[in-house]
Amino acid sequence: MRLFLLALLIISPFSHSEELSAKDWLINMSQALSETQFKASVVQIQADHVRPLVFLQGSVDDKRIAYLEYLNGPPKNAVKVNNTVTFLEHDQPPYSVNANLIQGVWPVSLYGDISKLEQGYQFVLGGRSRIAGRAGQMIRFIAKDEYRYDAQIWLDLETYLPLRYDTLNREKQLLEQTMVIELIEFNESPSILVEASKHDWPEVIKQADRKDAQDWQFTWLPQGFNMIVSDNHRLIGIHEPVEYIALTDGLANISVYVARAPEGPMPEELVTRNGLSMVVEKVGNAEVVALGKVPSQTLERIARSLALK
């Protein structure tokens, strides 16, 4: 009987959400991600790698709590209490940072102002299908230029929460997929979130000192991409300081590293099976490494546009 009702919900022309535009669906999703108390069991698929995880979100004594646990491999968890996220990993002491959400499940922009994504993407309604036993509405993110990939998301018809998110390359091949296999709403937060709200987590780490950092700027970025992080630090195994710059358009993320150029030839570009591209360019006396899940031509143009202010 439940399957029959779900089938009717998918095909019925009179469902409660029939008249919503693609953007309306996404706005409702953003609100649901911010307000709904739920548990989602999720699998992330990248090429031949499958990573299962569980994510919980709720409210305890007016505190917004979230918990993320990776289920395979060495223990790796994250806990959010209001605007502080603490990372718990097996090979290092716990540490905390200022953040209003845990990254690693859905793109960060899905929690915020959906309108910002319109600089780089067109929102298009797709069809409906069942995911994790729930009826879902597909929304397509169609790239407005050749500098980024397309994406598509399925939203639960009842809660508007994400059920599946795909990244597709220019040939419409699947690069990466995040899919819910079980979604449970709850009115009272489970014990693990209650305990997290009461725990004494480490203090937030201080940001890196940028007094010796160089002021690198981009003379060109694709429409909608913005710089969100710029800091100076030393990477493991490298004695020279490295400038790190993070860019995003809301769905695609790009990391840029700038260091003194080494002697000898530069490495070739790299494109992995899951769509992660890397290019290395020489800009003046600096070596620029750019990587992200965008076409390699995008990374090349971004790297070459880097200049000291």
Contacts in CASP RR format, 6 or more apart in sequence:
PFRMAT RR
TARGET T0000
AUTHOR 0000-0000-0000
METHOD contacts of the structure
MODEL  1
MRLFLLALLIISPFSHSEELSAKDWLINMSQALSETQFKASVVQIQADHV
RPLVFLQGSVDDKRIAYLEYLNGPPKNAVKVNNTVTFLEHDQPPYSVNAN
LIQGVWPVSLYGDISKLEQGYQFVLGGRSRIAGRAGQMIRFIAKDEYRYD
AQIWLDLETYLPLRYDTLNREKQLLEQTMVIELIEFNESPSILVEASKHD
WPEVIKQADRKDAQDWQFTWLPQGFNMIVSDNHRLIGIHEPVEYIALTDG
LANISVYVARAPEGPMPEELVTRNGLSMVVEKVGNAEVVALGKVPSQTLE
RIARSLALK
6 130 0 8 1.000
6 133 0 8 1.000
6 134 0 8 1.000
6 135 0 8 1.000
9 15 0 8 1.000
9 135 0 8 1.000
9 157 0 8 1.000
10 128 0 8 1.000
10 129 0 8 1.000
10 130 0 8 1.000
10 135 0 8 1.000
10 136 0 8 1.000
10 157 0 8 1.000
11 128 0 8 1.000
15 157 0 8 1.000
17 25 0 8 1.000
17 137 0 8 1.000
17 157 0 8 1.000
20 28 0 8 1.000
21 123 0 8 1.000
21 125 0 8 1.000
22 123 0 8 1.000
22 124 0 8 1.000
22 125 0 8 1.000
22 126 0 8 1.000
22 139 0 8 1.000
22 140 0 8 1.000
23 114 0 8 1.000
23 115 0 8 1.000
23 118 0 8 1.000
23 123 0 8 1.000
25 125 0 8 1.000
25 137 0 8 1.000
25 139 0 8 1.000
25 155 0 8 1.000
25 160 0 8 1.000
26 110 0 8 1.000
26 114 0 8 1.000
26 117 0 8 1.000
26 123 0 8 1.000
26 139 0 8 1.000
26 155 0 8 1.000
27 114 0 8 1.000
28 155 0 8 1.000
28 160 0 8 1.000
29 110 0 8 1.000
29 153 0 8 1.000
29 155 0 8 1.000
29 160 0 8 1.000
29 161 0 8 1.000
29 162 0 8 1.000
30 110 0 8 1.000
30 111 0 8 1.000
30 112 0 8 1.000
30 113 0 8 1.000
30 114 0 8 1.000
31 160 0 8 1.000
32 159 0 8 1.000
32 160 0 8 1.000
32 161 0 8 1.000
33 106 0 8 1.000
33 110 0 8 1.000
33 111 0 8 1.000
33 161 0 8 1.000
33 162 0 8 1.000
34 111 0 8 1.000
34 112 0 8 1.000
36 57 0 8 1.000
36 159 0 8 1.000
36 161 0 8 1.000
36 185 0 8 1.000
37 57 0 8 1.000
37 58 0 8 1.000
37 59 0 8 1.000
37 185 0 8 1.000
37 186 0 8 1.000
37 187 0 8 1.000
37 189 0 8 1.000
38 56 0 8 1.000
38 57 0 8 1.000
38 58 0 8 1.000
38 159 0 8 1.000
38 161 0 8 1.000
38 183 0 8 1.000
38 184 0 8 1.000
38 185 0 8 1.000
38 186 0 8 1.000
39 54 0 8 1.000
39 55 0 8 1.000
39 56 0 8 1.000
39 57 0 8 1.000
39 182 0 8 1.000
39 183 0 8 1.000
39 184 0 8 1.000
39 186 0 8 1.000
39 190 0 8 1.000
40 54 0 8 1.000
40 55 0 8 1.000
40 56 0 8 1.000
40 105 0 8 1.000
40 161 0 8 1.000
40 180 0 8 1.000
40 182 0 8 1.000
40 183 0 8 1.000
40 184 0 8 1.000
41 52 0 8 1.000
41 53 0 8 1.000
41 54 0 8 1.000
41 180 0 8 1.000
41 181 0 8 1.000
41 182 0 8 1.000
41 183 0 8 1.000
42 52 0 8 1.000
42 53 0 8 1.000
42 54 0 8 1.000
42 55 0 8 1.000
42 105 0 8 1.000
42 178 0 8 1.000
42 179 0 8 1.000
42 180 0 8 1.000
42 181 0 8 1.000
43 50 0 8 1.000
43 51 0 8 1.000
43 52 0 8 1.000
43 53 0 8 1.000
43 178 0 8 1.000
43 179 0 8 1.000
43 181 0 8 1.000
44 50 0 8 1.000
44 51 0 8 1.000
44 52 0 8 1.000
44 53 0 8 1.000
44 176 0 8 1.000
44 177 0 8 1.000
44 178 0 8 1.000
44 179 0 8 1.000
45 51 0 8 1.000
45 176 0 8 1.000
45 177 0 8 1.000
45 178 0 8 1.000
45 179 0 8 1.000
46 175 0 8 1.000
46 176 0 8 1.000
46 274 0 8 1.000
47 272 0 8 1.000
47 273 0 8 1.000
47 274 0 8 1.000
48 273 0 8 1.000
49 274 0 8 1.000
51 70 0 8 1.000
51 72 0 8 1.000
52 70 0 8 1.000
52 71 0 8 1.000
52 72 0 8 1.000
53 68 0 8 1.000
53 69 0 8 1.000
53 70 0 8 1.000
53 71 0 8 1.000
53 105 0 8 1.000
54 68 0 8 1.000
54 69 0 8 1.000
54 71 0 8 1.000
55 66 0 8 1.000
55 67 0 8 1.000
55 68 0 8 1.000
55 102 0 8 1.000
55 105 0 8 1.000
56 66 0 8 1.000
56 67 0 8 1.000
56 190 0 8 1.000
56 192 0 8 1.000
56 193 0 8 1.000
57 64 0 8 1.000
57 65 0 8 1.000
57 66 0 8 1.000
57 67 0 8 1.000
58 64 0 8 1.000
58 65 0 8 1.000
58 66 0 8 1.000
58 186 0 8 1.000
58 189 0 8 1.000
58 193 0 8 1.000
59 65 0 8 1.000
59 189 0 8 1.000
60 189 0 8 1.000
60 193 0 8 1.000
60 194 0 8 1.000
60 196 0 8 1.000
60 197 0 8 1.000
61 197 0 8 1.000
63 81 0 8 1.000
63 82 0 8 1.000
63 197 0 8 1.000
64 80 0 8 1.000
64 81 0 8 1.000
64 82 0 8 1.000
65 79 0 8 1.000
65 80 0 8 1.000
65 81 0 8 1.000
65 189 0 8 1.000
65 193 0 8 1.000
65 196 0 8 1.000
65 197 0 8 1.000
66 79 0 8 1.000
66 80 0 8 1.000
66 101 0 8 1.000
66 102 0 8 1.000
66 193 0 8 1.000
67 77 0 8 1.000
67 78 0 8 1.000
67 79 0 8 1.000
67 80 0 8 1.000
67 192 0 8 1.000
67 193 0 8 1.000
67 196 0 8 1.000
68 77 0 8 1.000
68 78 0 8 1.000
68 79 0 8 1.000
68 102 0 8 1.000
68 104 0 8 1.000
68 105 0 8 1.000
69 76 0 8 1.000
69 77 0 8 1.000
70 76 0 8 1.000
70 77 0 8 1.000
74 89 0 8 1.000
74 90 0 8 1.000
74 91 0 8 1.000
75 88 0 8 1.000
75 89 0 8 1.000
75 90 0 8 1.000
76 87 0 8 1.000
76 88 0 8 1.000
76 89 0 8 1.000
76 90 0 8 1.000
77 87 0 8 1.000
77 88 0 8 1.000
77 89 0 8 1.000
78 85 0 8 1.000
78 86 0 8 1.000
78 87 0 8 1.000
78 88 0 8 1.000
78 102 0 8 1.000
79 85 0 8 1.000
79 86 0 8 1.000
79 88 0 8 1.000
79 196 0 8 1.000
79 199 0 8 1.000
79 201 0 8 1.000
80 86 0 8 1.000
80 99 0 8 1.000
80 101 0 8 1.000
80 102 0 8 1.000
81 196 0 8 1.000
81 197 0 8 1.000
81 201 0 8 1.000
83 98 0 8 1.000
83 99 0 8 1.000
83 100 0 8 1.000
84 96 0 8 1.000
84 97 0 8 1.000
84 98 0 8 1.000
84 99 0 8 1.000
84 201 0 8 1.000
84 204 0 8 1.000
85 96 0 8 1.000
85 97 0 8 1.000
85 98 0 8 1.000
85 99 0 8 1.000
85 101 0 8 1.000
85 102 0 8 1.000
86 94 0 8 1.000
86 95 0 8 1.000
86 96 0 8 1.000
86 201 0 8 1.000
86 202 0 8 1.000
87 94 0 8 1.000
87 95 0 8 1.000
87 96 0 8 1.000
87 97 0 8 1.000
88 94 0 8 1.000
93 202 0 8 1.000
94 201 0 8 1.000
94 202 0 8 1.000
95 202 0 8 1.000
95 205 0 8 1.000
96 201 0 8 1.000
96 202 0 8 1.000
96 203 0 8 1.000
96 204 0 8 1.000
96 205 0 8 1.000
97 204 0 8 1.000
97 205 0 8 1.000
98 204 0 8 1.000
101 108 0 8 1.000
101 111 0 8 1.000
105 178 0 8 1.000
106 162 0 8 1.000
106 165 0 8 1.000
106 178 0 8 1.000
107 165 0 8 1.000
107 250 0 8 1.000
107 251 0 8 1.000
108 248 0 8 1.000
108 250 0 8 1.000
109 116 0 8 1.000
109 117 0 8 1.000
109 248 0 8 1.000
109 250 0 8 1.000
109 251 0 8 1.000
110 153 0 8 1.000
110 162 0 8 1.000
116 224 0 8 1.000
116 250 0 8 1.000
117 123 0 8 1.000
117 141 0 8 1.000
117 249 0 8 1.000
117 250 0 8 1.000
117 251 0 8 1.000
119 144 0 8 1.000
119 223 0 8 1.000
119 224 0 8 1.000
119 249 0 8 1.000
120 143 0 8 1.000
120 144 0 8 1.000
120 145 0 8 1.000
120 148 0 8 1.000
120 222 0 8 1.000
120 223 0 8 1.000
120 224 0 8 1.000
120 249 0 8 1.000
121 141 0 8 1.000
121 142 0 8 1.000
121 143 0 8 1.000
121 144 0 8 1.000
121 148 0 8 1.000
121 151 0 8 1.000
121 251 0 8 1.000
122 141 0 8 1.000
122 142 0 8 1.000
122 144 0 8 1.000
123 139 0 8 1.000
123 140 0 8 1.000
123 141 0 8 1.000
123 142 0 8 1.000
124 139 0 8 1.000
124 140 0 8 1.000
124 142 0 8 1.000
125 137 0 8 1.000
125 138 0 8 1.000
125 139 0 8 1.000
125 140 0 8 1.000
126 137 0 8 1.000
126 138 0 8 1.000
126 139 0 8 1.000
126 140 0 8 1.000
126 152 0 8 1.000
127 137 0 8 1.000
127 138 0 8 1.000
128 135 0 8 1.000
128 136 0 8 1.000
128 137 0 8 1.000
128 138 0 8 1.000
128 157 0 8 1.000
129 135 0 8 1.000
129 136 0 8 1.000
129 138 0 8 1.000
129 154 0 8 1.000
130 136 0 8 1.000
131 154 0 8 1.000
131 163 0 8 1.000
131 164 0 8 1.000
131 179 0 8 1.000
131 180 0 8 1.000
132 163 0 8 1.000
132 179 0 8 1.000
132 180 0 8 1.000
132 181 0 8 1.000
132 182 0 8 1.000
132 183 0 8 1.000
134 156 0 8 1.000
134 157 0 8 1.000
134 158 0 8 1.000
134 163 0 8 1.000
134 183 0 8 1.000
135 156 0 8 1.000
135 157 0 8 1.000
135 158 0 8 1.000
136 154 0 8 1.000
136 155 0 8 1.000
136 156 0 8 1.000
136 157 0 8 1.000
136 163 0 8 1.000
137 154 0 8 1.000
137 155 0 8 1.000
137 157 0 8 1.000
138 152 0 8 1.000
138 153 0 8 1.000
138 154 0 8 1.000
139 152 0 8 1.000
139 153 0 8 1.000
139 154 0 8 1.000
139 155 0 8 1.000
140 150 0 8 1.000
140 151 0 8 1.000
140 152 0 8 1.000
141 150 0 8 1.000
141 151 0 8 1.000
141 152 0 8 1.000
141 153 0 8 1.000
141 251 0 8 1.000
142 150 0 8 1.000
143 149 0 8 1.000
143 150 0 8 1.000
144 223 0 8 1.000
145 222 0 8 1.000
145 223 0 8 1.000
146 170 0 8 1.000
146 295 0 8 1.000
146 297 0 8 1.000
146 298 0 8 1.000
147 222 0 8 1.000
147 294 0 8 1.000
147 295 0 8 1.000
147 297 0 8 1.000
147 298 0 8 1.000
147 301 0 8 1.000
148 222 0 8 1.000
148 249 0 8 1.000
148 251 0 8 1.000
148 252 0 8 1.000
148 294 0 8 1.000
148 295 0 8 1.000
148 298 0 8 1.000
149 167 0 8 1.000
149 168 0 8 1.000
149 169 0 8 1.000
149 170 0 8 1.000
149 175 0 8 1.000
149 252 0 8 1.000
149 275 0 8 1.000
149 293 0 8 1.000
149 294 0 8 1.000
149 295 0 8 1.000
150 167 0 8 1.000
150 168 0 8 1.000
150 170 0 8 1.000
150 172 0 8 1.000
151 165 0 8 1.000
151 166 0 8 1.000
151 167 0 8 1.000
151 168 0 8 1.000
151 251 0 8 1.000
152 165 0 8 1.000
152 166 0 8 1.000
152 168 0 8 1.000
153 162 0 8 1.000
153 164 0 8 1.000
153 165 0 8 1.000
153 166 0 8 1.000
154 162 0 8 1.000
154 163 0 8 1.000
154 164 0 8 1.000
154 165 0 8 1.000
155 161 0 8 1.000
155 162 0 8 1.000
155 163 0 8 1.000
156 162 0 8 1.000
156 163 0 8 1.000
156 183 0 8 1.000
159 183 0 8 1.000
159 185 0 8 1.000
161 180 0 8 1.000
161 183 0 8 1.000
162 178 0 8 1.000
162 180 0 8 1.000
163 179 0 8 1.000
163 180 0 8 1.000
163 183 0 8 1.000
164 177 0 8 1.000
164 178 0 8 1.000
164 179 0 8 1.000
164 180 0 8 1.000
165 177 0 8 1.000
165 178 0 8 1.000
165 179 0 8 1.000
166 174 0 8 1.000
166 176 0 8 1.000
166 177 0 8 1.000
167 174 0 8 1.000
167 175 0 8 1.000
167 176 0 8 1.000
167 177 0 8 1.000
167 251 0 8 1.000
167 275 0 8 1.000
167 293 0 8 1.000
168 174 0 8 1.000
168 175 0 8 1.000
169 175 0 8 1.000
169 275 0 8 1.000
169 295 0 8 1.000
170 295 0 8 1.000
175 274 0 8 1.000
175 275 0 8 1.000
175 293 0 8 1.000
176 274 0 8 1.000
176 275 0 8 1.000
176 293 0 8 1.000
207 231 0 8 1.000
208 231 0 8 1.000
208 232 0 8 1.000
208 233 0 8 1.000
209 232 0 8 1.000
210 230 0 8 1.000
210 231 0 8 1.000
210 232 0 8 1.000
212 232 0 8 1.000
212 241 0 8 1.000
213 230 0 8 1.000
213 231 0 8 1.000
213 232 0 8 1.000
213 241 0 8 1.000
213 243 0 8 1.000
214 232 0 8 1.000
214 243 0 8 1.000
214 258 0 8 1.000
214 308 0 8 1.000
215 308 0 8 1.000
215 309 0 8 1.000
216 230 0 8 1.000
216 243 0 8 1.000
216 245 0 8 1.000
216 258 0 8 1.000
216 306 0 8 1.000
216 307 0 8 1.000
216 308 0 8 1.000
216 309 0 8 1.000
217 306 0 8 1.000
217 307 0 8 1.000
217 308 0 8 1.000
217 309 0 8 1.000
218 227 0 8 1.000
218 302 0 8 1.000
218 305 0 8 1.000
218 306 0 8 1.000
218 307 0 8 1.000
219 305 0 8 1.000
219 306 0 8 1.000
219 307 0 8 1.000
220 301 0 8 1.000
220 302 0 8 1.000
220 305 0 8 1.000
221 247 0 8 1.000
221 302 0 8 1.000
221 305 0 8 1.000
222 249 0 8 1.000
222 298 0 8 1.000
222 302 0 8 1.000
224 249 0 8 1.000
225 247 0 8 1.000
225 248 0 8 1.000
225 249 0 8 1.000
225 252 0 8 1.000
225 254 0 8 1.000
226 247 0 8 1.000
226 248 0 8 1.000
226 249 0 8 1.000
227 245 0 8 1.000
227 246 0 8 1.000
227 247 0 8 1.000
228 246 0 8 1.000
228 247 0 8 1.000
228 248 0 8 1.000
229 244 0 8 1.000
229 245 0 8 1.000
229 246 0 8 1.000
230 243 0 8 1.000
230 244 0 8 1.000
230 245 0 8 1.000
230 246 0 8 1.000
231 243 0 8 1.000
231 244 0 8 1.000
232 241 0 8 1.000
232 242 0 8 1.000
232 243 0 8 1.000
232 244 0 8 1.000
233 241 0 8 1.000
233 242 0 8 1.000
233 244 0 8 1.000
234 240 0 8 1.000
234 241 0 8 1.000
234 242 0 8 1.000
235 242 0 8 1.000
235 257 0 8 1.000
238 259 0 8 1.000
240 259 0 8 1.000
240 260 0 8 1.000
241 259 0 8 1.000
242 257 0 8 1.000
242 258 0 8 1.000
242 259 0 8 1.000
243 257 0 8 1.000
243 258 0 8 1.000
243 259 0 8 1.000
244 255 0 8 1.000
244 256 0 8 1.000
244 257 0 8 1.000
245 255 0 8 1.000
245 256 0 8 1.000
245 257 0 8 1.000
245 258 0 8 1.000
246 253 0 8 1.000
246 254 0 8 1.000
246 255 0 8 1.000
246 256 0 8 1.000
247 253 0 8 1.000
247 254 0 8 1.000
247 255 0 8 1.000
247 256 0 8 1.000
247 302 0 8 1.000
248 254 0 8 1.000
252 292 0 8 1.000
252 293 0 8 1.000
252 294 0 8 1.000
253 292 0 8 1.000
253 293 0 8 1.000
254 290 0 8 1.000
254 291 0 8 1.000
254 292 0 8 1.000
254 294 0 8 1.000
254 298 0 8 1.000
254 299 0 8 1.000
254 302 0 8 1.000
255 290 0 8 1.000
255 291 0 8 1.000
255 292 0 8 1.000
256 288 0 8 1.000
256 289 0 8 1.000
256 290 0 8 1.000
256 302 0 8 1.000
256 303 0 8 1.000
256 306 0 8 1.000
257 288 0 8 1.000
257 289 0 8 1.000
257 290 0 8 1.000
258 283 0 8 1.000
258 286 0 8 1.000
258 287 0 8 1.000
258 288 0 8 1.000
258 289 0 8 1.000
258 306 0 8 1.000
259 286 0 8 1.000
259 287 0 8 1.000
259 289 0 8 1.000
260 285 0 8 1.000
260 286 0 8 1.000
260 287 0 8 1.000
261 282 0 8 1.000
261 284 0 8 1.000
261 285 0 8 1.000
261 286 0 8 1.000
261 287 0 8 1.000
262 287 0 8 1.000
266 280 0 8 1.000
266 281 0 8 1.000
266 282 0 8 1.000
266 287 0 8 1.000
267 280 0 8 1.000
268 280 0 8 1.000
269 277 0 8 1.000
269 278 0 8 1.000
269 279 0 8 1.000
269 280 0 8 1.000
269 296 0 8 1.000
269 299 0 8 1.000
269 300 0 8 1.000
270 277 0 8 1.000
270 278 0 8 1.000
270 279 0 8 1.000
271 277 0 8 1.000
271 278 0 8 1.000
271 296 0 8 1.000
274 293 0 8 1.000
275 293 0 8 1.000
276 291 0 8 1.000
276 292 0 8 1.000
276 293 0 8 1.000
277 291 0 8 1.000
277 292 0 8 1.000
277 293 0 8 1.000
277 294 0 8 1.000
277 295 0 8 1.000
277 296 0 8 1.000
277 298 0 8 1.000
277 299 0 8 1.000
278 289 0 8 1.000
278 290 0 8 1.000
278 291 0 8 1.000
278 292 0 8 1.000
278 296 0 8 1.000
278 299 0 8 1.000
279 289 0 8 1.000
279 290 0 8 1.000
279 291 0 8 1.000
279 296 0 8 1.000
279 299 0 8 1.000
279 300 0 8 1.000
279 303 0 8 1.000
280 287 0 8 1.000
280 288 0 8 1.000
280 289 0 8 1.000
280 303 0 8 1.000
281 287 0 8 1.000
281 288 0 8 1.000
281 290 0 8 1.000
281 300 0 8 1.000
281 303 0 8 1.000
281 304 0 8 1.000
282 288 0 8 1.000
283 303 0 8 1.000
283 304 0 8 1.000
283 306 0 8 1.000
283 307 0 8 1.000
286 306 0 8 1.000
288 303 0 8 1.000
288 306 0 8 1.000
289 303 0 8 1.000
290 299 0 8 1.000
290 300 0 8 1.000
290 302 0 8 1.000
290 303 0 8 1.000
291 299 0 8 1.000
292 299 0 8 1.000
END
